[in-house]
Amino acid sequence: MAIPFTPIAAAALRYGVVAALAYAAARRARPQRIHPEAEAAMELMPQGVTVGHAPGQMNATGRVTRRLRLGPQGPGMEIDLSALARLRVRRTA
């Protein structure tokens, strides 16, 4: 029975491109100062996604925290992804 390599190659190529882009972005990133106010705001965000609005703007927040372990006794890591977004539309003259 023949093994169809085309779908496997397509998936490997897709993951390879994503990994190459992540590597390139990490190489180009410059060290920056961490703003304490922004860090505190990120820590106060609740888990999940929230969307709200105020007069003239729309706000969204999202936070996901996951713990990963490689094997039962292997090394572990915690991933904390948080984002703040604001969309403001104003009419100009």
DSSP file (Angstrom, degrees, kcal/mol; ACC not computed):
  #  RESIDUE AA STRUCTURE BP1 BP2  ACC     N-H-->O    O-->H-N    N-H-->O    O-->H-N    TCO  KAPPA ALPHA  PHI   PSI    X-CA   Y-CA   Z-CA
    1    1 A M              0   0    0      0, 0.0     2,-0.2     0, 0.0     0, 0.0   0.000 360.0 360.0 360.0 130.6    0.0    0.0    0.0
    2    2 A A        -     0   0    0      1,-0.0     0, 0.0     2,-0.0     0, 0.0  -0.515 360.0-132.1 -81.2 145.0    1.4    3.4   -1.0
    3    3 A I        -     0   0    0     -2,-0.2     2,-0.9     2,-0.0    -1,-0.0  -0.864  19.6-128.1 -96.9 124.4    1.7    6.2    1.5
    4    4 A P     >  +     0   0    0      0, 0.0     4,-0.6     0, 0.0    -1,-0.0  -0.609  29.4 178.3 -75.5 106.6    0.4    9.5    0.2
    5    5 A F  H  >  +     0   0    0     -2,-0.9     4,-2.9     1,-0.2     5,-0.2   0.661  62.9  79.7 -83.8 -16.4    3.3   11.9    0.8
    6    6 A T  H  > S+     0   0    0      1,-0.2     4,-2.3     2,-0.2    -1,-0.2   0.936  95.9  42.5 -61.9 -48.8    1.6   15.0   -0.7
    7    7 A P  H  > S+     0   0    0      0, 0.0     4,-2.1     0, 0.0    -1,-0.2   0.887 116.3  49.7 -65.2 -35.1   -0.6   15.9    2.4
    8    8 A I  H  X S+     0   0    0     -4,-0.6     4,-2.4     2,-0.2    -2,-0.2   0.914 111.9  47.6 -66.9 -42.4    2.3   15.1    4.7
    9    9 A A  H  X S+     0   0    0     -4,-2.9     4,-2.5     2,-0.2    -1,-0.2   0.883 110.6  52.3 -65.7 -38.9    4.6   17.4    2.7
   10   10 A A  H  X S+     0   0    0     -4,-2.3     4,-2.2    -5,-0.2    -2,-0.2   0.920 111.7  45.7 -64.5 -43.5    2.1   20.2    2.6
   11   11 A A  H  X S+     0   0    0     -4,-2.1     4,-2.5     2,-0.2     5,-0.2   0.915 113.2  49.8 -65.5 -42.9    1.6   20.1    6.4
   12   12 A A  H  X S+     0   0    0     -4,-2.4     4,-2.2     1,-0.2    -2,-0.2   0.896 111.3  49.4 -63.4 -39.8    5.4   20.0    6.9
   13   13 A L  H  X S+     0   0    0     -4,-2.5     4,-2.3     2,-0.2    -1,-0.2   0.908 110.4  50.5 -64.7 -42.3    5.9   22.9    4.6
   14   14 A R  H  X S+     0   0    0     -4,-2.2     4,-2.0     1,-0.2    -2,-0.2   0.937 113.4  44.3 -62.1 -47.8    3.2   24.9    6.3
   15   15 A Y  H  X S+     0   0    0     -4,-2.5     4,-2.4     1,-0.2    -1,-0.2   0.857 111.9  54.3 -66.2 -34.7    4.7   24.3    9.8
   16   16 A G  H  X S+     0   0    0     -4,-2.2     4,-2.3    -5,-0.2    -1,-0.2   0.898 107.6  49.1 -65.0 -40.8    8.2   25.0    8.4
   17   17 A V  H  X S+     0   0    0     -4,-2.3     4,-2.3     2,-0.2    -2,-0.2   0.917 111.8  48.8 -65.3 -43.3    7.1   28.4    7.1
   18   18 A V  H  X S+     0   0    0     -4,-2.0     4,-2.3     1,-0.2    -2,-0.2   0.918 112.5  48.4 -62.8 -43.0    5.5   29.3   10.4
   19   19 A A  H  X S+     0   0    0     -4,-2.4     4,-2.3     1,-0.2    -2,-0.2   0.893 111.0  50.5 -64.4 -39.9    8.6   28.3   12.3
   20   20 A A  H  X S+     0   0    0     -4,-2.3     4,-2.4     2,-0.2    -2,-0.2   0.896 110.9  48.7 -65.8 -40.2   10.8   30.3    9.9
   21   21 A L  H  X S+     0   0    0     -4,-2.3     4,-2.4     2,-0.2    -2,-0.2   0.906 111.7  49.1 -65.9 -41.4    8.7   33.4   10.3
   22   22 A A  H  X S+     0   0    0     -4,-2.3     4,-2.2     2,-0.2    -2,-0.2   0.902 112.1  49.0 -64.3 -40.6    8.7   33.0   14.1
   23   23 A Y  H  X S+     0   0    0     -4,-2.3     4,-2.0     2,-0.2    -2,-0.2   0.919 111.7  48.6 -64.2 -44.1   12.5   32.6   14.1
   24   24 A A  H  X S+     0   0    0     -4,-2.4     4,-1.7     1,-0.2    -2,-0.2   0.899 111.8  49.5 -63.8 -40.6   13.0   35.7   11.8
   25   25 A A  H  X S+     0   0    0     -4,-2.4     4,-1.1     1,-0.2    -1,-0.2   0.895 110.6  50.3 -65.6 -39.5   10.7   37.8   14.1
   26   26 A A  H  < S+     0   0    0     -4,-2.2    -1,-0.2     1,-0.2    -2,-0.2   0.861 109.8  50.9 -66.9 -35.4   12.6   36.7   17.2
   27   27 A R  H  < S+     0   0    0     -4,-2.0    -1,-0.2     1,-0.2    -2,-0.2   0.841 112.6  45.9 -70.0 -33.1   15.9   37.6   15.5
   28   28 A R  H  < S+     0   0    0     -4,-1.7    -1,-0.2    -5,-0.2    -2,-0.2   0.641  87.5 108.1 -85.6 -14.8   14.7   41.1   14.5
   29   29 A A     <  -     0   0    0     -4,-1.1    -3,-0.0    -5,-0.1     3,-0.0  -0.396  58.5-149.2 -67.7 136.5   13.2   41.9   17.9
   30   30 A R        -     0   0    0     -2,-0.1     2,-0.1     1,-0.0    -2,-0.1  -0.802  25.9 -98.0-104.4 148.1   15.1   44.5   19.9
   31   31 A P        -     0   0    0      0, 0.0     2,-0.3     0, 0.0    -1,-0.0  -0.404  47.9-172.9 -63.1 138.7   15.2   44.6   23.7
   32   32 A Q        -     0   0    0     -2,-0.1     2,-0.2    -3,-0.0    -3,-0.0  -0.892  28.5 -98.8-131.1 161.4   12.7   47.1   25.2
   33   33 A R        -     0   0    0     -2,-0.3     2,-0.6     1,-0.0     0, 0.0  -0.575  35.6-128.3 -75.0 141.1   11.8   48.5   28.5
   34   34 A I        -     0   0    0     -2,-0.2     3,-0.0     4,-0.0    -1,-0.0  -0.842  18.7-136.5 -93.0 122.2    8.9   46.9   30.3
   35   35 A H     >  -     0   0    0     -2,-0.6     4,-2.4     1,-0.2     5,-0.2  -0.671   5.2-147.0 -79.5 122.8    6.4   49.5   31.4
   36   36 A P  H  > S+     0   0    0      0, 0.0     4,-2.4     0, 0.0     5,-0.2   0.849  96.6  53.7 -60.7 -35.5    5.1   48.7   34.9
   37   37 A E  H  > S+     0   0    0      2,-0.2     4,-2.1     1,-0.2     5,-0.1   0.918 111.0  45.3 -66.6 -42.1    1.6   50.1   34.2
   38   38 A A  H  > S+     0   0    0      2,-0.2     4,-2.2     1,-0.2    -1,-0.2   0.900 112.7  51.2 -67.0 -40.4    1.2   47.9   31.1
   39   39 A E  H  X S+     0   0    0     -4,-2.4     4,-1.9     1,-0.2    -2,-0.2   0.903 110.5  49.0 -63.4 -41.2    2.5   44.9   33.0
   40   40 A A  H  X S+     0   0    0     -4,-2.4     4,-1.5     1,-0.2    -1,-0.2   0.893 109.9  51.5 -65.9 -39.3    0.1   45.5   35.9
   41   41 A A  H  X S+     0   0    0     -4,-2.1     4,-0.7     1,-0.2    -2,-0.2   0.890 109.3  50.4 -64.5 -38.7   -2.8   45.9   33.5
   42   42 A M  H >< S+     0   0    0     -4,-2.2     3,-0.7     1,-0.2    -1,-0.2   0.894 109.5  50.9 -65.6 -39.1   -1.9   42.6   31.8
   43   43 A E  H 3< S+     0   0    0     -4,-1.9    -1,-0.2     1,-0.2    -2,-0.2   0.796 107.4  53.8 -69.2 -28.1   -1.8   40.8   35.1
   44   44 A L  H 3< S+     0   0    0     -4,-1.5    -1,-0.2    -5,-0.1    -2,-0.2   0.602  83.1 110.0 -82.5 -11.3   -5.2   42.1   36.2
   45   45 A M    <<  -     0   0    0     -3,-0.7     2,-0.1    -4,-0.7     3,-0.1  -0.397  69.0-124.2 -67.1 138.7   -7.0   40.8   33.0
   46   46 A P        -     0   0    0      0, 0.0     4,-0.1     0, 0.0    -1,-0.1  -0.378  33.3 -89.9 -76.8 162.0   -9.4   37.9   33.6
   47   47 A Q  S    S+     0   0    0     15,-0.1    17,-0.2    -2,-0.1     2,-0.1  -0.392  91.3  26.3 -66.3 147.6   -9.0   34.6   31.7
   48   48 A G  E    S-A   63   0A   0     15,-2.8    15,-1.8    -3,-0.1     2,-0.4  -0.466  97.9 -54.7  97.4-168.6  -11.0   34.4   28.4
   49   49 A V  E     -A   62   0A   0     13,-0.2     2,-0.4    -2,-0.1    13,-0.2  -0.933  45.2-176.0-116.7 133.5  -12.1   37.0   25.9
   50   50 A T  E     -A   61   0A   0     11,-2.5    11,-2.5    -2,-0.4     2,-0.4  -0.983   3.6-170.8-127.9 143.3  -14.2   40.1   26.8
   51   51 A V  E     +A   60   0A   0     -2,-0.4     2,-0.3     9,-0.2     9,-0.2  -0.999  17.5 153.4-131.7 134.0  -15.6   42.7   24.4
   52   52 A G  E     -A   59   0A   0      7,-2.7     7,-2.8    -2,-0.4     2,-0.3  -0.891  24.7-139.2-147.9 177.2  -17.3   45.9   25.4
   53   53 A H  E     -A   58   0A   0     -2,-0.3     5,-0.2     5,-0.3    -2,-0.0  -0.991   9.0-171.7-145.8 154.4  -17.9   49.4   24.2
   54   54 A A  E >   -A   57   0A   0      3,-2.1     3,-2.2    -2,-0.3     2,-0.2  -0.817  58.5 -58.1-129.7 169.7  -18.0   52.9   25.5
   55   55 A P  T 3  S-     0   0    0      0, 0.0     3,-0.1     0, 0.0    -2,-0.0  -0.349 125.4  -0.4 -56.5 118.0  -19.2   56.0   23.6
   56   56 A G  T 3  S+     0   0    0     -2,-0.2    33,-1.0     1,-0.1     2,-0.3   0.460 124.3  65.0  85.0   2.3  -17.1   56.3   20.4
   57   57 A Q  E <   -AB  54  88A   0     -3,-2.2    -3,-2.1    31,-0.2     2,-0.4  -0.991  60.7-143.0-153.1 161.4  -15.0   53.2   21.0
   58   58 A M  E     -AB  53  87A   0     29,-2.4    29,-2.7    -2,-0.3     2,-0.3  -0.990  19.8-161.9-126.2 134.8  -14.9   49.4   21.2
   59   59 A N  E     -AB  52  86A   0     -7,-2.8    -7,-2.7    -2,-0.4     2,-0.3  -0.881   8.3-178.9-119.3 148.0  -12.6   47.6   23.6
   60   60 A A  E     -AB  51  85A   0     25,-2.3    25,-2.5    -2,-0.3     2,-0.3  -0.996   2.4-176.6-144.6 142.5  -11.5   43.9   23.7
   61   61 A T  E     -AB  50  84A   0    -11,-2.5   -11,-2.5    -2,-0.3     2,-0.3  -0.960   2.9-178.5-133.2 154.5   -9.3   41.9   26.0
   62   62 A G  E     +AB  49  83A   0     21,-2.0    21,-2.5    -2,-0.3     2,-0.4  -0.975   4.0 177.1-153.5 140.2   -8.1   38.4   25.9
   63   63 A R  E     +AB  48  82A   0    -15,-1.8   -15,-2.8    -2,-0.3     2,-0.4  -0.977   2.0 176.8-147.8 132.7   -6.0   36.1   28.1
   64   64 A V  E     - B   0  81A   0     17,-2.8    17,-3.0    -2,-0.4     2,-0.4  -0.998   5.7-172.3-134.5 128.9   -5.0   32.5   27.9
   65   65 A T  E     + B   0  80A   0     -2,-0.4     2,-0.3    15,-0.2    15,-0.2  -0.989  10.3 172.6-123.7 128.1   -2.7   30.7   30.3
   66   66 A R  E     - B   0  79A   0     13,-2.7    13,-3.4    -2,-0.4     2,-0.5  -0.980  22.0-147.5-134.8 146.8   -1.5   27.2   29.7
   67   67 A R  E     - B   0  78A   0     -2,-0.3     2,-0.4    11,-0.2    11,-0.2  -0.964  18.3-169.8-113.1 130.1    1.0   24.9   31.3
   68   68 A L  E     - B   0  77A   0      9,-3.0     9,-2.6    -2,-0.5     2,-0.4  -0.936   5.6-172.6-120.6 142.0    2.9   22.4   29.2
   69   69 A R  E     - B   0  76A   0     -2,-0.4     2,-1.1     7,-0.2     7,-0.2  -0.999  22.0-137.2-135.2 133.4    5.1   19.5   30.3
   70   70 A L  S    S-     0   0    0      5,-2.4     4,-0.1    -2,-0.4     3,-0.1  -0.760  78.9 -22.8 -90.1  97.1    7.2   17.3   28.0
   71   71 A G  S    S-     0   0    0     -2,-1.1     3,-0.3     1,-0.2     0, 0.0  -0.044  93.2 -70.0  85.1 166.4    6.6   13.9   29.4
   72   72 A P  S    S+     0   0    0      0, 0.0    -1,-0.2     0, 0.0    -2,-0.0   0.854 135.5  20.2 -64.1 -35.9    5.5   12.9   32.9
   73   73 A Q  S    S+     0   0    0     -3,-0.1    -2,-0.1    -4,-0.0     3,-0.1   0.252 104.1 114.8-114.2   9.7    8.8   14.0   34.6
   74   74 A G  S    S-     0   0    0     -3,-0.3    -3,-0.1     1,-0.2     2,-0.0  -0.080  76.6 -70.1 -78.6 178.0   10.0   16.3   31.8
   75   75 A P        -     0   0    0      0, 0.0    -5,-2.4     0, 0.0     2,-0.3  -0.335  51.8-154.5 -67.5 148.8   10.6   20.0   31.8
   76   76 A G  E     -B   69   0A   0     -7,-0.2     2,-0.3    -3,-0.1    -7,-0.2  -0.808  11.6-170.1-122.6 164.4    7.6   22.2   31.9
   77   77 A M  E     -B   68   0A   0     -9,-2.6    -9,-3.0    -2,-0.3     2,-0.5  -0.988  16.5-136.5-149.5 153.6    6.7   25.7   30.9
   78   78 A E  E     -B   67   0A   0     -2,-0.3     2,-0.5   -11,-0.2   -11,-0.2  -0.954  14.1-157.8-114.1 131.8    3.9   28.1   31.4
   79   79 A I  E     -B   66   0A   0    -13,-3.4   -13,-2.7    -2,-0.5     2,-0.5  -0.942   8.6-175.6-110.4 123.8    2.5   30.2   28.5
   80   80 A D  E     -B   65   0A   0     -2,-0.5     2,-0.6   -15,-0.2   -15,-0.2  -0.945   3.6-178.6-122.5 107.5    0.6   33.4   29.3
   81   81 A L  E     +B   64   0A   0    -17,-3.0   -17,-2.8    -2,-0.5     2,-0.3  -0.932   9.6 165.4-109.9 119.6   -0.8   35.1   26.3
   82   82 A S  E     -B   63   0A   0     -2,-0.6     2,-0.3   -19,-0.2   -19,-0.2  -0.986   9.2-177.8-136.0 147.7   -2.7   38.4   26.9
   83   83 A A  E     -B   62   0A   0    -21,-2.5   -21,-2.0    -2,-0.3     2,-0.4  -0.999  13.1-159.7-146.5 143.3   -3.8   41.2   24.6
   84   84 A L  E     -B   61   0A   0     -2,-0.3     2,-0.4   -23,-0.2   -23,-0.2  -0.960  17.1-178.0-118.5 140.7   -5.6   44.5   24.9
   85   85 A A  E     -B   60   0A   0    -25,-2.5   -25,-2.3    -2,-0.4     2,-0.4  -0.997   9.7-176.9-141.0 145.6   -7.3   46.1   21.9
   86   86 A R  E     -B   59   0A   0     -2,-0.4     2,-0.5   -27,-0.2   -27,-0.2  -0.989   6.9-166.2-141.7 133.0   -9.1   49.3   21.3
   87   87 A L  E     +B   58   0A   0    -29,-2.7   -29,-2.4    -2,-0.4     2,-0.5  -0.979  12.8 178.9-118.1 118.2  -10.9   50.5   18.1
   88   88 A R  E     -B   57   0A   0     -2,-0.5     2,-0.5   -31,-0.2   -31,-0.2  -0.982   6.1-172.9-123.8 125.1  -11.7   54.2   18.1
   89   89 A V        +     0   0    0    -33,-1.0     2,-0.4    -2,-0.5    -2,-0.0  -0.974   8.7 176.1-119.3 123.7  -13.4   55.8   15.1
   90   90 A R        -     0   0    0     -2,-0.5     2,-0.4   -33,-0.0    -2,-0.0  -0.971  28.6-124.4-128.1 143.2  -13.9   59.6   15.0
   91   91 A R        -     0   0    0     -2,-0.4     2,-0.3     2,-0.0    -2,-0.0  -0.696  27.7-159.3 -83.5 133.9  -15.3   61.8   12.3
   92   92 A T              0   0    0     -2,-0.4     0, 0.0     1,-0.1     0, 0.0  -0.818 360.0 360.0-113.4 156.9  -13.0   64.6   11.2
   93   93 A A              0   0    0     -2,-0.3    -1,-0.1     0, 0.0    -2,-0.0   0.467 360.0 360.0 -81.8 360.0  -13.9   67.8    9.5
